[in-house]
């Protein structure tokens, strides 16, 4: 086992797949000699050379356009969009081209393309560089959507994404880059569409994604210690495909469900999960589903205001306990 930061796990994940398969190439802004603005690609340019690790202009449409063409002609590109907010600049390529190519060609053209991007708040980058936009991608047919919370999941899920025949949006959370975890040595490959039960309890099921996962775990500990409430914590990990079997099983077992989302409340991923549970497990519920989200507003720049709008451990505990009253 080795201990790696989430940031270094991204580097290890890319290197693992580039070492395994010469058709894997990496492109994006400042990802070569500079090692990436978040230092997630350090050493890859020196290791794999300028033909496979390529800096691009500041042009998101060009990055994904080139990556899409490369994927259509036999390569397996990894394209970096520096901040997930910037997907809005190239959303036509993501939603109208990448997502639909395999379907519109009746499978004659596959698109093994991973778009990785830094997502989420907590780093004080303001409203245009701090959004959690995985729900944007979740709504587009033809895309797969992944958001890991641990270094081990970064490596395993990234390998699964690179080897997948369809376009995958891989959301790395900025506030997790400095966190650390243990990883086994050697090749690590996971499976898309599988949630993980991280903690088992009998009173309520908490579902979280990315940076909200450690907060959900901390809230579960506090619920048990201060209120005698035993919580299950599920790391959703993959929004498309979505592991509905695990989510439904855990909700049926506890009878209560809570989604903890960094998305703005309107049309967040938790709303979709609540609708699935309401349709398929309604009579297993002992109370109404609870969604804990950010408000429907642009993220503030001020430290105290950004902290105030994001779901905190104390807020998670408070809102859950209120449902038991």
Buried (B, 14 or more C-beta within 10 A) or exposed (E): EEEBBBBBBBBBBBBBBBEBEEBBBBBBBBBBEEBBBBBBBBEBBEEBEEEBBBBBEEEBEBBBBBBBEBBBEEBBBBBBBBBBBBBBBBBEBBBEBBBBBBEEEEEEEBBBBBBBBBBBBBBBBBBEBBBBBBBBBBBBEBBBBBBBBBBBBBBBBBBBBBBBEBBBBBBBBBBBBEBBBEBEEEEBBBEBBBBBBBBBBEBBBBBBBBBBBBBBBBBBBBBBEEBEBBBBBBBBBBBBEBBBEBBBBBBBBBBBBBBBBBBBBEBBBBBBBBEBBEEEBEEBBEEEBBBBBBEEEEBBBEEEEBEEBBBBBEBBBEBBBEBBE
